[in-house]
Amino acid sequence: MLNEEQKKILMEKANFKCQKCGYYSPLGNGLEINKEHNTVFCSVCNTFTPQEKENFAIFLAEKLKWQDLESFRKFGANKSSHLPQKQGMIEKSKQGKLMARPAFGYKVIDGNLIRDDENSENIRLIFEEFSAGKSLNQLSQTYGISVNGIKKMLKNFTYIGKIKFAGQIVQGTHTPLISSELFNRVQQKFESKIKKE
């Protein structure tokens, strides 16, 4: 991570200009240093900067005129414009509202997470069978779900009536599909497997 002095040097080397569109800001306002590539961009161009080096070179070679992006800059079509939206999503998640697509075993009706009777029994069985000693591979073959998918299910707080969003876990408004005790047994089993490896 760059310290303030390194950031200042990068800005000066770039002549306080976005390296894609040429947007100039002598005080650095509206300019950002892309952490992945240590390159100065305006906030609009930085939003679309690819992470992969081969794509980054192509992206950087295709120049734009800063004037063409001015309306995006003016009306906030950059990363900072998403902050109020994310803040609203965090607030809704604190109220126990779902902020992602429903977990397997649930469906959404009128904005509420509802038990999907067709698949919810399989969730309970997957947790119980893993707790009893079945491997991720065996469960994957039995239920036709990828090993990674099974692993994600077994770590998903949604199944005990909670919501996890932006690193926070809160009580949801939906019905749990399994008990907290079963969920905790499964998490302990994961931890003991990691310690053995």
SVG drawing of the C-alpha trace seen along z (x, -y; Angstrom):
<svg xmlns="http://www.w3.org/2000/svg" viewBox="-46 -23 54 63">
<polyline fill="none" stroke="black" stroke-width="0.4" points="0.0,0.0 1.3,-3.4 2.0,-6.0 1.1,-9.7 4.6,-10.7 4.5,-7.9 1.0,-8.9 2.1,-12.5 5.1,-11.4 2.8,-9.3 0.4,-12.3 3.3,-14.6 4.7,-12.0 1.3,-11.8 1.2,-15.7 -2.1,-15.5 -3.8,-14.0 -5.9,-10.8 -3.8,-8.4 -6.8,-7.3 -8.8,-10.5 -6.4,-13.3 -8.7,-14.9 -6.5,-17.5 -6.9,-18.5 -3.9,-20.5 -5.0,-19.8 -5.7,-16.1 -9.5,-16.5 -11.4,-13.8 -8.2,-11.8 -7.5,-8.4 -4.5,-6.1 -5.5,-2.6 -4.1,-0.3 -3.8,2.6 -1.6,0.8 -0.3,-2.2 -1.6,-4.4 -3.5,-7.8 -7.0,-7.9 -10.0,-10.1 -12.7,-8.6 -14.8,-7.7 -12.0,-5.9 -10.8,-4.1 -14.3,-2.6 -13.8,-0.7 -10.1,0.2 -9.6,4.0 -7.5,5.8 -5.7,8.2 -2.4,6.9 -3.1,7.9 -6.5,6.2 -5.1,3.2 -2.6,2.5 -5.4,2.5 -7.6,0.3 -4.8,-2.2 -4.0,-2.3 -7.6,-3.2 -7.7,-7.0 -10.8,-9.0 -11.4,-12.8 -12.1,-13.9 -14.9,-16.2 -16.8,-13.1 -16.9,-11.9 -17.8,-15.2 -21.5,-14.4 -20.6,-11.1 -18.3,-13.1 -20.9,-15.8 -23.7,-13.5 -21.7,-11.0 -21.5,-7.9 -18.4,-6.7 -17.5,-4.6 -18.6,-7.3 -22.1,-7.4 -22.6,-3.9 -22.0,-4.7 -25.5,-5.8 -26.9,-2.7 -24.5,-0.4 -25.3,-2.3 -29.0,-1.7 -28.3,2.0 -26.4,2.2 -29.3,0.6 -31.8,3.0 -29.6,6.0 -29.5,4.8 -33.2,5.1 -32.9,8.7 -33.7,8.1 -32.0,10.2 -29.5,8.3 -28.5,11.1 -30.3,13.8 -32.0,16.4 -30.0,19.3 -30.9,22.8 -33.9,24.0 -35.5,20.5 -37.5,18.3 -38.4,14.7 -42.1,13.7 -43.1,10.0 -39.5,9.2 -39.5,11.8 -37.4,14.9 -39.7,17.9 -38.9,21.6 -39.0,23.5 -40.6,26.8 -39.3,28.5 -35.6,28.0 -35.5,27.1 -35.5,30.7 -32.4,31.4 -30.6,28.6 -31.3,30.2 -30.2,33.6 -26.9,32.2 -26.1,30.6 -27.0,33.8 -25.1,36.1 -21.9,33.9 -22.1,33.8 -22.4,37.6 -19.3,38.0 -20.2,37.9 -17.5,36.1 -18.1,33.1 -17.5,35.3 -20.1,37.8 -22.6,35.1 -21.8,33.5 -22.5,36.8 -25.7,37.5 -27.3,34.1 -25.9,33.2 -24.3,29.9 -20.7,29.0 -18.3,29.5 -17.8,25.8 -21.6,25.3 -22.0,27.8 -19.2,26.1 -20.9,22.6 -24.2,24.1 -22.6,25.5 -21.1,22.1 -24.3,20.1 -25.8,18.3 -29.1,17.9 -30.0,21.5 -30.1,20.6 -32.2,17.5 -29.5,14.9 -28.3,12.5 -24.7,11.8 -23.9,8.6 -20.8,6.3 -19.1,8.4 -22.0,8.2 -24.2,11.0 -27.7,10.0 -30.9,11.8 -33.1,12.2 -36.8,12.1 -37.0,15.5 -37.6,19.0 -34.4,21.1 -34.1,24.4 -31.8,26.0 -30.9,25.5 -28.0,23.4 -26.7,26.5 -26.5,28.4 -24.9,25.4 -22.3,25.1 -21.4,28.8 -20.8,28.5 -18.6,25.4 -16.6,27.3 -16.1,30.1 -14.7,27.7 -12.3,26.2 -11.1,29.7 -10.4,30.7 -8.4,27.5 -6.3,28.2 -5.6,31.8 -4.3,30.5"/>
</svg>
